Every structure is written in C-alpha cells, then in structure tokens.
Amino acid sequence: MDRYVPEEVEKKWQEIWNKNRYFNVTHKSDKPKYYVLEMFPYPSGKIHMGHVRVYTIGDCIARYKWMRGYNVLHPMGWDAFGLPAENAAVKHGIHPAKWTFSNIEEMKSQLKRLGYSLDWDRELATCLPEYYKWEQLFFIQLYKKGLVYRKKAPVNWCPSCHTVLANEQVEDGLCWRCSSVVEQKELSQWFLKITDYAEELLNDLEKLEGGWPDRVITMQRNWIGKSVGAEIDFQIYGSDKKITVFTTRPDTLFGATFMSLAPEHPLIPELIKDSDKKDEVLKFIEKTKKIDTKKRNIEDLEKEGVFTGKYCINPVTNEKMPIFVANFVLMEYGTGAVMAVPAHDQRDFEFAKKYNQKIRVVITPKDKELKVEDLEAAYTEQGYLINSGDFSGLFNEEAKQKIVEYLETKGIARKSVNYRIRDWNISRQRYWGTPIPVIYCDKCGIQLVPEKDLPVVLPLDIKTYPDGRSPLPDSDEFVNTTCPKCGGPAKRETDTMDTFVESSWYFARYTDAKIDSAPFNKEALKYWMPCDQYIGGIEHAILHLLYSRFFVKALRDLGYFDFDEPFQRLLAQGMVLKDGAKMSKSKGNVVDPDHMVQKYGADTTRLFILFAAPPEKELEWSDSGIEGAHRFLHRLWNLSKKLKPRLIPIGPAAKITDKLSKEAKELRYKEHATLKKITNDLEEKYQFNTAIASIMELVNEIQDKMDKLGSGDGDKKVLSSAWSTVLTTLYPMAPHICEELWEQMGYTTHLAKCPWPTIDEKALVKDEVLIVVQVNGKLRARITVPADYSKEEIQKLAIENENVKRHIGDKKIKKIIVIPGKLVNVVV
C-alpha cells in the first residue's frame, strides 16, 4: 500500500488476527495468566463514545500484557436482560428478545470494527437459558442456606414502568427512566441477605487498597456504613409497648427531649389509632412518602414533622418526650426511630426550633459551660457531661460506655453494631428478566423448583403489553404448573430477578462460558480467577461492585470459589464530555463512533481516546484533537516510506556493538530512554497519554536524525532499532497501522505475537554529559564533558571557562561544589 487507507489496513489485520485466533486462549498454559475485563455492555443498539473509551483502555492493557509474556483472557458478553430493553421493545412494537438480539449483532460488528483483542469464543448473553439456569440454581442453593427470603416491604413503585425501583433509581421523587412520580407500595418481595456479609465486605476492603481507587473504597465503606453504639428502649407512656432506638451517642441521652419516627415505622398505626392527631399524621405520611429517600436524607432538606399525640419516657430523666413523625428519619437506617437531642444534633436542633421543643445542653467544652441561649447551632464537638446526673463531669467518650453499662443492668439497653446497608431486593415485576424458580401451592406453601427441572425458561412466544405491564401473570401456560411436593395444581412466581444479579457473577462464567454440565469449570476458574484488572465507570462504584463482591463470598461459601474478592485491580475511567457536558441525545452533543471510524479509522479514534486525557479523568471531545491524531498516523506512514530503504528487521531496542556516530549514539540513547519511560507509564499506571507523547518525541528525534546519521552498519542498525521500537510500543494503542508498517520493514512475525522490547541499560549511559556551571548560584555557563570525567577534571574545565572566569574576577574562591553529571557551583 502506497497511501494510508485506514479501512484497508484495518480490515486486513483484523482478518489476520481472526484467522490465526491470536486472542483465543485456554487455561491449559505454562504462561502466567492475566485476566483483563471491562464491564460488559447493555445491548442498546449502538455503541457510544463511553463504550469506545472503556474498551480501548481494556484492549490496550490486554495487548500490552500479551507482549509482556502473559496468557491474557479478554472476553466479551452482553448484559441482555432488563427494563430498558423491554421499554424500548414496547415503544417500537417488537418483542424484547428480537430487539435485544438485533442490538447485540449491531454492537458486536461495531466492536469488531475497532479491532479489539477479544476472545469471542467466550461470548455470553445473560438472557439465554444456558446462562440464567445457573442463576436459578444459585437462588435455590442460597435459599436453602438461609440467604434468600420473602417478606412484605415498602417499595418505590413506578406506575408507568409497572415495577419496583431501587432507591438509587429514584431521582427527585421521579423514576430515573420515565420521570413518572414514584409511589410507595407495600409488596411481597424476594431479598438476598447481603447484610450477613456486611462485616466481611467492610473488612475485605483492606485487601483492595492499592489496587482500587481510594474514592471507590471510601464509597463502598460509607455505603456499608458500620456504626458502633447501643440500642436503647423508651417506654411508650400509658402502654406496655416500647420504642427502640439505635444511637452512637448514648452520652447525650440526658439531652433527649423528644422522639422522631420514620413515616414507615410499624408502631405508628397503633400510636395514632385513638389519637385526635390521626388524620393529620396520615396526611403527613402520605405527603412524605412522595419524597424519595435520597432527598429525605440530605442536610439542607427542610425539616418537617407532625406530633402523634403520644409520649414516651426518657429512661434516665423519666421525663415525658413527645413522639413526632419526621420527614428526615428513614426506616432503613437503625430502627427507624431517633431520640432527638437538639442541643447536640443539627437536624434535631432545626426541628426543635421550628416546633418549639425543649433543648437541653448536656455536653460542654472544658473551658466554658454552654447555655441554651448560647447556641446558634447544635454543639457537636467532644466535651464534658453536664446536666447528666451521676455522669456529669465525665469526658463524653468515657460516658458513652458507662451510660450503656448502667442501662444494661436495668435491662433497657444493649451494645449494638448497626450497618447502613440493607438486604438486596431482587424482585422485579417485569417480563424481560430471569424467572424466579419458585412455585406457590395452596396446600404446601412456597416450594422451590427442583434442580432437575431447571431452567425455568422465560417464554418468548407471548406478547408484551403497550403500557409495559408484565404479561407473565396472564400467561396460563407459564403460570399454571404442579406442586413438586404434592403433585397438586400450583402457580409459578411471575416476578423476575433484578438484572444486577446477572452482572454479579458473569466474570466467573467467562473462564469457561460454554460448559453445560456445571456453572463453572473448576480447573479454568482456579487458573483465571480472580480478575486481575477490571475497568468500568465510576457510576457502578457502589451497587454493581458491592453485589459482585457479595456474590463471590456467597458462592465461595457454597463451595464454588476459593477466593474472596472478584477484582484485584479496578480502573474507573472518566466520562467522555462534549462542550463540557456528558454526551446525550437530548443535549445534541453526541459524537457517533461509527462516523469517526468511517472518517478517520479505528486507530485514529483509539489513539485520540487514549491521548486526550489520563484514563481516570474526564475526557473532553475535541474535533481538532482527533484531526491531530489522524495527522500523526499519516505522518507515521509517510515517514516509514522515506525510511524504508535504510531499514533492516533487526528488532526493537537491539543490542548494537558496531562503531556509532555521535548522532547515532544520541538517537540510541533517546530510543532506550523513551522505552524506559513508556514501560513505566504502562506498567500498572496505564498512563497512555504520556506514553503516546513519548513515542511522538521519539518519532521527532528519528525525523531530525535520519539525514544526519552516518552510512556505516551501526548507524543503520540504530535507525532500524529506533523505528522498530516506535512501532512496537505504539502497537497496543494503534495496532493495525503498526502491524502494517512492521510487515513492510520485513518482519515475518506479527506484532500480536512479539515480546515487549528489553531496555539496554548500557544504551542509557552517555559518552558525554552536559554540566551546568554556576557562580554563587547563578547560571554562568554550560559545558559538555566526557561522562567518565572525575570531579577534579570537571572542576578544572569549569573554572577555565571564559565566562566563568570573568564572573569570578579577582574575588576569592571560598569553595567549589561539584555534582558529577549535573552541575558545578563556584562560591566566591
């Protein structure tokens, strides 16, 4: 090829890689393994620039690790179930299965056009029975182990999508998908008991330090939310019932002046059944339920509440405390009840001011006794107890333990550990998902589908409803079955599983995606897992990663795994922005990857994506930036044509013993210095942008030196070696053009099978070095000296320099500081 035509070059090399099966791997290898994985995509129909970024980063890492001698697993599959596919299919009037599989084909062809080094033999789609039957098996086994249960629970309900939403899927009280107002419903739901693993999930974050970003570890730690404190009982006045609170601040108990309950608290119906405040309370509860829980938990939320008409008793002051229902108290935290200490909690302080509740100071700084009238805000610092009976005068941290111990003797308190994390609701009232393997029998109750009858196949021959309701409950053929215990008539569960379940174990299935006798090939699993490098967006930093970590621990305890954590290293790549905003159709700022690949080629698109920003930072799309990347590759092509008559296939970073000219020595030094820097940039840090910049500098050096080199064999070898190093080190980022130019040099082994060049430390030893000469710390000269000169020889040359002599003049030299290879400072 005389002219650089990206489409021709890229098609040629993709066919060669595919024909030779370079990226199809087996666990039966003597090489060390490296498992690199990007979060698999939802098949939406078209890839976007966010996809291009994450998969280009992963591909670059995979190709680099191949060259470093690893046996690299780099698979791909499809997160194919879920509500978006169902809604889109309903909108377009086609079946979700047809919509999903046509999208998979489209996106697969797009990913292949970008030349990613994927092992397509391991491709999986979570909507296929051969995948989800194992998920149903896990459900059954986890149920038997007590880690799956069913209960009634208040849930976020989208009336348009006809399904339950997680708290994270409710934004400002609206559904994240359709923007409908979310309602609160009480439904029987299936839960995974993730709280049983809360402590291990928290403790094992230490194992991930250094491999995961600190901010992700912090987000996980905060989500799990361990709190050490006490449960304290408050007797309801005039009743044998009590309200239990969890608090981390038992030291403030003497300052508790009222009680705040979550609107969902189970005691409220009994509290208000004969209260004249009943209607007011019910109206307030209905209003509060329309506010999503995330918004109810923010600091600047306007604090609102309603008095129930009932009181409870403070167990240490014996005072009656009015019981309120408050909008900022959440049932999912602690016990859904908060002892309000307005002097020492800002939310309680604001509430007390608004509703004229008593404020009592019980903690004060050492040097000043706080009065209520002094408070413009709650005092939340440490201090000493006052107004606290026998505990007054104690430092508050000491008082925490002593107050709990005292209450324990009375039988009204217990030391307790609380977690913010709640059990995982996996029930979804939609069609396009994994059927839950449960049967309901009027005689025998809840029955599990026998393992021999798996999979429970989602029927594909039923029509979806235009309003999005699940058709499963109306499918007699699906619903009606027989009880596995008594053989009588029974009904199937029509809820399907949350799609987070599918994405919580897919990474392990990739180790042998085609095995049909078990969920995992134990030998392959042992070789490949855990995943060495996981890559995906920061938006999945909590739920997906937390659920995956839980699944690994739960399946380990079922005997499937012998490791504790799924992902040893995590790279959370930044978003791709255009005009300062995330790309979206609504903003009209979407850049179509297909158009970019057609116009510039896959290598240019990849190069720009990697060069524009470090992988963990946001990337601002730039039309001039991609044009610059395109010009560089054209320049590379044209320079190769000029160099070709002078090049020999000697290999990159070649060891050269021939006599060299001064220019050849300088080029050889630049080659190996560049190789050392690129290796450091790519080894674990993955700073592709600085690596590419270094390669560009080496190309500049080659272009500058090519016509200045001598005609000897040594100089020719240096030029060939330097150019080979350019192609070898650029290959992971722009593989197609590098393979082509490599072949044009006369190499017969493809770069896909070439090792990473080895740095020759001897090449980094210069014959001559530049020395800076200062007089009293000010630059006065630069001198070039042989690299092996002694301090005395360097000093002699420095003070003999004419400019240095002029600045010394007749002044007395007090001392001369010589740092070999760097500088001389003459102090006069």
N, C-alpha and C positions, 0 to 999 in steps of 0.2 A: 504494500500500500504506500503510495507516494504522499497522499494527502490524509490528514487525520479526519476520519469519518467515524465519530463515536459509535454510531449504531452498528456499523460493520465490525468494528473491533470488539465491541461488547458481545454481540451475537456469536462471533467466532469463539471467544474464550468461554462463554457460558456453555456452549455445546461441548467444548473440550473437557471442561471440569465435570460436566454431567456424564459424558461418555466414559470418562476414567473413574467416576464415582469417588472423586478425591475426598469428599466430605461425608461419605457414608462410613460409619465406624462400628466397631464391635468391642464388647468389653473383654474379649479374649486378646489381650495385647500385652507386650512386655514394657510398653512405654508408660510413663506416669500419666495419669488422667487429668484432664481439665474440663469441667462442665461449666459452660457459659450459657446463660439463659436470659432472654428478655421476657417480660410479662407478655403472655400471649394475647392476641387482639380479639376484640369482639367483631364478628364479620358484618360490618356496617354497609359494605358495598364498595367503598373506595378508601384507599389509604390516604392519610393526610400527612402533613409535614412533621407532626409529632411522631407518627409511626416511622417515617424515614429517619428521623434523628435517633430514636432508640435502637432501631435495628441496624443502622450504620455503625453506631457505637459498639454494639454487640459483635457485629461482623468484624470490625477492626481488631477487637480483642481476640476473637476466635482465630483469625488469620495470623496474628502475631504469636499466639500461643502454639499454633501448628509449627511455626518457624523456630520456636524455642524448644521443639522436641517433644511436645505433649501430644497425647491422643485426645483430640478435642471433640466433645459432644456439644453440638449446637443445633437443637431441634426446633420445630415449629408446629403449632396446632391452633385450634380455634375455640374460643370461649363462646360457644354457639347457642346456648340456651339464654332465656331472659326476656324481660318485658320490652326492651327497645325493639327487638326483632318482631315480637308479637304485635306491638302497636304499629310498626311500620307496615307489616303484612296486612293488618286490618285496613290501614289507610289506603294501601294500594290494591286492596281487594284480592289478595292472593294468600295462599297458605303459608304460615311461618316457616315450614320445612323448605318449601320451594324458594322462598325469599332468602333463607339462610344459606342454602347450598349454592344458589346462583351467586351470592355475595362472596362466598368462600372461593369460588372459581375465579371471580374477577380479582379479588385481592391477592390470591396466590400468583396469578400471572403478573401482577404489578410488582410483587416482592421478587419474583424470579428475574424480572427485567432489571432490577437493581443489582443483581449479581451476588446475592448473599450466599455465604458458605453454609447453607442449611442442609441437614440430613433429612430429606423429605421422606425417607423410608419410615420415619417415626411419626409422621403426621397423625394427629388425632383431632376429633371434633367431639366436644362434650355432649352433643345432642344424639350421638349414636348409642344404641343399646349396648354394644360391646364395651363402651366406656362406662355408662352410668349404671350398668348392672353391678359393678363393683362398689359404687357409691351406695347402692341399696343394701349390699352385703354389709358395708361398714355401719350403716344405720342400724341394721338388725343386731350386729355384734355390740355396738355401743349401747343400744337399748338394754341388752341382756346384762351389760356391765354397769347399768345404772347411770349412764351418761347421756341418755335421751329420755325426756319425759314430756307429758302433755298436760297443760293446765290452761285455765281461763286467764286472760291477761288483757289489760287496757292497751290498745294499739293505735298507731296512726293509720287512718284509713283514707285512701284517695277514692272519692266516689266516681271519678272519671276513669281511672285506671282499674278500679274494682280490685284493689289489692292492698295489703299491709305495706307500710313504708317503715324502714328503719329511721331512727331519729336523725341520722346523718342525711337522709333523703328528703327531709322537710326543711325548706328554706323560707324564713319569714312567714311561717304558717301555711305555705303553699307547697304543692307537690313539685319536686325538682324536675319532673319530666313534662307535666302538662300544665303546671301553675294553677291547678284547682285548689280551692280551700280544703285543707286537710281536716278531717273529723276524728273524734276519739270514739272508738268502739271497744266493746269487750267481746273477745272471741276465744274459742279454744284453739290453742296454738301448740306446735311442737318446738321444743327447746333442746339445744345441746348445752351440756353443763360445763361450760368453759370456766366457770368460777372455781371448779375443783382444781384447776391448774393455775389459778391466779398467782400463787406464791412462786411456783416454778417458772412461770412465764416472766415474772418480775426478776427473780434471781438470775435466770439464764441470760438476761440482757448483758451481764458482765462478760459472758463468753463472746459477745458480738462487738465489744469495744475494740476499736482499731480497725474493724472490718466494715462496720456500718457507720453512716454519718451520725455525729453526735446528736444532731437535732431530731433524727428519727428515733434514736434510742430514748431521748427525752420525751418525745411524743408518746411512745409506747408506755414508758414508765408512768406518765401522767394519766394515760387512759386507764391503765390498771388501777392506779390511784390507791395505793395502800395507806391506810390511816390506823395508827395505834391509839386506842383510847379506852372508853368504857361505855357499857350500856347501863342506863340508869332508869329506874321505874318511877313514874309520877302517878300517884293515885288520883283517879277522877273523883272529884268531890260529890258525895252522895251516891256513889256507885262502887261496886266491887271490881270494876274494870280499871285497868291502868294503861297509861301511855308510856311506851318505852322509847327512849331517845338514845342515839349513839352520839357521843361527843369526844372530841380530842382535847377539850378544855374543862375537865372536871374541876379545875382550880377556880373557875368562875361561877360555880354552882350557886353560891350565896347571892350572886347578882342576877340570877334568873328571875324575871318578873312577869313573863307571860309565855305562852306556848304557841308555836306556829305549826300547823299541819299542812301537808300537801293536799291539794283538792282531791286526789285519788285515794287518800288514806281510808282504810277499811272501817275505822271506828266512826267516821263522820255520820253515816246513816243513823247509828244508834244515839250519837250525841244530839242530833237535831230532831229526833222523831217526835218529841213533845216540847220542842223549843219554839218560842214565838219568832225566832230568827230563821226558821226553816226555809221559808220561801226566799229570803234574802241570800241565805247560804247557797241554795240550789242554783239561783240565778248567777251568783258569782262563780260557782264551779263550772257552769255551762260556758260562761264567758272565758274563763281561764283555759279551759280545755282547747279552745281555738288558737291558743298561742303555742307555737312549737316549743319543745322542752329546751332546745338550744338557746332560744331567745329568753326564756324564763330564767336562764342561769347566768345571763350577762350582768356585769356590775352596774351598768347605767340604766337597767330596767327600772321603771317607776314601780316602787314597792306598793302593792295593794293587798288588802285583806278584808275579812269580814268576821265579826265576833259571832261565835256559835251560841252564845247564851250560857255556856257551861264553863266550869273551872276545874283545875287540877291543883294538887298540893305539892309545893316545893318540899322535897324530903329533908332538907336541912334547916329551912327557916319556918316550915309549917305554914307559910302564907298561901292564900288562895291566888292562883295565877289564871287570868282569863285565857281561854283557848280560842285562838283565831285559825281561820283557813287563810293561807297566804300564797300569793302567786309565785313567789320565788323559791318555795320549798318543793323539792322534787321527790316523788315516791321512789325513784330508782337510786337515790343516794341515802345511805344509812337506813333508817327505819321509816322515813317519810315524815318524821316529827323532829322539830328543832326546839330545844329550850332556848328561849330568847334572852340574851344578855346584852341589852342595848348599850351599856357603858363600854363594852369591850368587843363588839362586833358591829361593823359599819352598816350592814344590811338591817340588823335589828335596831340600830340607832336611828336610821332613817324612818323605819316603820314606827318606832315608838314616838318619835317627834310628830309624825303625821296623825297617829291615832291616840295621842295624849296618854301614853303608857308610862308607868313608873320606870325611872332609870336609877340604878344604884351602883356606885363605884365600889369595886372590891379588889382592884389591883392598882397600885400606885408606884411611881418611881421612888427610888431610895431617898432622894434629896428633897422631895416635895409631896405633900399629901393632896391628891387631886380631889376637887369637889365637883359635884354635878354641874354647878354653874360655870365651871372652868371649861367644860367640854364643848368644843365646836365640832368635834368628830369623835368617833369611838377611839379609846386608848387601847391599842393592840400590841404594844411592846411588852417586854418582860418587866417584872417588878415584884412588889411585896404585897401580901394579902392584908386588906383592912376590911372591916365590917363583915368578918367571916368567922365569928365565934372563936372557938379554941384554936383555929388555924391562922388567925390574924398574926402577922409578923413573919410568917414563913415566906421564903422565896417561892414564886409561883410554880416553878418546875418541881420543887420538892413537895409542894402542896398537892399536886396532881395525884401522886401515888398515895399520900396519906389520907386524902379525902375518899378515894376509891376503897382503900383498905377499911376505913371506918364504915362506909356504906355496905361493904361486903359482909361485915359482921351483923348488919341489920337485915341482910338478905334482899337488899333493894338495888344492888349494883354488881356488875361483873366486868372484869378486864376483858377487852374485846379488840379484835382486829377487823377492820372493815375495808372493803375494796370498792372502788368506784365502778369497776367492770361489772356488767350484768350478763346473765346467761343469754346465749345466742338464739334468737327467734328465727327458725329456719323455714317457717310455714309461709307459703305464698299462694294466694287464691287465684292463680292464673293457670293457663293451659300449658304454655311453652316452657316446660321445666321437667326435672326428674320426678316421676311419680314416687310418692312416699309409700314404702312397702308395708302397709298396714290394712287390716280388714276389721270391720266392725260387725259383730254378731250380737243380736238381741239377747241370746242365751248365754254366750261365753264372753261377751265384752270385747275388749281390744285384743286382737290376735295379729302376730307377725306373719307375713307371707313366708312360707317355708323356703329355705335357701335353695332347694332343688327346683323351685318354681320361678327363680329369678332368671332374667329380668322381668319386672312388671313393665311391659312395653307401653310407652305413650302412643295411643292410636293416632295415625296420620290421616285416616280416612274420615275425619269429622270436620265439619265446617266451623269456623270461628264466627263470633257474633260481631256485627258492626259497632256495637257500643263497647266492645272489649271484654265483656264478661267471659269467664271460662266456660267452654262448652262441656267440660268433663262431667259436672254433676248431672247433665241432661243426657249423657250417653249411657243408655241402659246396658249396652254391650260391655262397656268398660266398668261401670259401677257394680252391676249385679254379678255376684260370684258365690262361692260356697265357703263356709267356715272350715278352716283346716283342722279344727279340733272336733267339732260335732258333725260336720258334713251338711249342716242345715244352710238355708239361704242367708246371705250376708252381703255387706256393701263394702266397696273399696274406698279408701281415703281419696278424696279428689283434690286436696291441696298438693302442690308440688314444692320441691325444695328451692330455697334461696340459691341463686347462681354463685354466690360466694363459696358454697360447698364444693362445686366442681373445680373452682380455681384454687382450692386449699390442698390439693394432692396431685394435680396434673404433672407437676415437675418430677414426681417419683415414677409415674406411669411412663414417662418418656424413656426411662432406662431400658425398657423393652415394651414398646407400645402395642405390639402385635400378639403378645402371649394371650391365649384364650382359656387356659386352664387355671389361672390364678390372677389376682390383680397385679402382682409383681413377680419378676424373675429374680429370685433371691441372689443369685450369683451376680447378675447385672447390677442389681441395686447396691450390693456390697461394694462393687467396683466404682460406680459412678457417684453415689451419694455420700455426703451432702453436696449440693450445688456449690461450685467454687466462686462463681460470680453471677449475681442476679442484678438485672437492670430494669428500671421502671420509674414511673412518675411519682413525685412526692405526694400526690393526692391519694396514693394507696399506702401511705406510710403507717397508717393505723390499722384499719379493718382487715384488708387482704393479708397483710403481713402477720397480723396477730392471729387471724384464723388459721393461716398456714402453719404457724408455729404451734398452735394448739393441736391441729390435726396430726402433726408429726409426733407429738408427745402421746396423744391418744392412741394412734396406730402403733407406736412403739410399745405401749402397754398391752396392746392386743397381740403382740408378737411379730408384727410385720417388719419393724425397723430396729436397728441397733444404734441409731444416732439420735441426738436430742434437738438439733436445730437444722432447718432445711437449707439455709443460705449463709455460707461463711462470710461472704462479702456482698455488700449492697452498694450499687451506684444509683442514686436518684437523680436522673437527668432533668435539666430545666426545661421549661416550656419554650415553644417557638412563637415569637411575637411578630406582629406586623403593625407598624405605626404605633408602637408602644402598647398594643393590646393583644390578648390571646386571639389567635386566628379563629374566626367563626363566620358562618354564612350570614348571620344576622348583622354582623358588623361590615360585611362586604370586603373583608381583608384576607380572604383565603387564597393561598398560593397552591395551585394544583400540581402535585408531584409528577403526574403524567405529562403535563405540559413542559415542566422543567427537564424531564428526562428526554422527551422528544426534541426539545430545542437545543439542549446542551450535552445530553448524555448522562449516564448513570455516574461515571467517575467524577464529572464536574459537580453534580449535585451532592455526591458523597463528600468530596473534598471541601466544598463550601460549608456544608453542615458541620464538619469536624474542625474547620479552621476558624469559623466565625466567633467561637466562644468556648471556654472550658466546658466539659460535658455537664457539670453540675450547675452551671449558671444558665440564666435565661438567654435565649438566642434571638436577636433582633434580625428579622429577614431584611436583606439588602439586595436590591437588583444589581447595584454596582459591584457588590461583593461576589455574586455568582458569576458576573461577567469577568471579574478579575481572576477567579478560579479557572474559568474557561480559557482565558488568555494564557495562563500559566501552563496548562496542559498542551495547548497549541505550541507554545514556546518550547516545551519539553520535546515534543515531536520533531519540530524543525531543527532544534539543536542536535538531536540524535542523528538526523540525516547528515548534518555537517560533520559530526564526529565519526560517523560510521567507517570511513576509510582508514581511520587511525586506531580503531578499537580492536582488541582481541579478547576472547572469552577467558580471561584469566581468573575471574571470580571477584567478588567484593572483598574489600579490606585484605587484599592479597599481601603475603609476605614477600617483600622485594629486597634483594641483596645487591642488585646492579648499582653502578655509579649513577647518581642523580644530579641534575642541575639544581640551582638554587630555587627556581620556580617549582620544580617537581617536588622538592623537599617541603616547600610551603603548602603545595596542594595536598600532599600526602598527610601532612600534619592536620590540615583542615578536614580532610576526609575522616580521620580517626577521631578527632575532637568532636566532630559532628555526630559520628556513630555513637560515641560515648554519651553525648547529651541526649540523643534520641532514645537510646536504650534506657537511660534514667527516666526520661519523660513517659515512656510506655510501660515500664516495669512497675506495676501496681498503681502508679499515679494516674495513668491514662490521660496525660495532658497532650492530646493530639494536636491542639492548636500550636503549641510551642515546638512540637516535633516537626510539624509541616513547615513552620517558619525556618527552622534549622536546615531542613532539606532545601528550601528555596535559597538560603545563603550559600549552601554548597554548590548549587547549580550556578549561582552568580560567580563563584570562585572558579568553577570549571570554565565558564564562558570567558572570564577575564584571563585565565592562564593558558587556554588551549593553543593560542598562536604564539605564546612566549616559550613553550616547552622546547627542549632540545629534540634532536632526531634519533637519539640513542634508544635501545630497547628498554632501559629503565624508565625513562620519561614516558614512553608509550604505555608501559605497564601501569604506571601511576595513573595516567589519564583513564585507562580502561577500568582499573580498580575503582577509581572515584565514581565513574559513571555507573558502574555495576552497583555500588553502594547506594547511589541515588535511587535506582530502580528497586533494589531490594527493600530499602527502608520505606519507600513510598508505597510499595505494594499493598500493605494492609489497608491503606486509605483509598487508593485508586488502583485496584488490582488489574483491570482489563488492559489499560494502556501500558502499564508496567510489564505485564506478560508479553505484550506485542513487541515492545522495544527490546525486551530481554531476548526474545527469539531472534529479532533482527540482528542482535550482536553476535549470534552464532551459538547460543546456548541450546542444548538439546533437552535438558531437564527443566520442566516448568517451575515457575516461582512458587506455585502452590505446594511443591514438594522440596523446596530449597530451605536450608537452615538459615537462621539469622546470622549475619556476619559476626566474626570474632574480633574484638578490638586488639590491636597490636600496641601494647604499651610502649614499645621501643619507638614507634612512629610518633608518639606524643612527647618524645624528648627532642627538644630543638637544638640545632647546632649553634645557633646564635639567639641571644635574648636581648630585649630592649630594656634598658635601665633608665629610670628617671633620676636626674640629679637635682637636688635642692640645696639652696644656701639659706640657712635659718628658716627652713620650712617652705621656702618659695621656689617654684619651678624655675630652673635656670638653663637646663639642657636635657637632651635625650641622647643616650649613646648606645650603640649596638656592640655587644661583646660576645666572644665565644662562650657557650653555655657552661664549659668546664673551667672557666677562669676562677681563680681564688679571690678571696676578699681583698688581699693586698693588690692583686693585679687590677681588680675593678676600681679600687680606690685611687690607684696611680693614674688610670685613664681619666677618671672623673675630675681630679683636681688639675689635670693638664689641659682640660677643655678650655678654649679661649674665653668663652662667655662666663664660665665658672670662675676663671682666674680674675676676670675683670670685676666680678661682684665680690670676690674675696678682698681684692686690692691689698692694702697694707694692714688690714685687720689681722689680729691674732686668731689662729685656728685653735678653738678650745677642744673640740673632739669631732670625729668623723664616724657616722653610723652607717654601716653597710649591711643591707639585707640582700643577699645574693638572688639574682633573678628578678629583683623588683626595683630597689632604689638605693641611692646614696644621699645622705643628708649631712652637709658640712655646716657645723655650728661655729660661728665666729663671734 
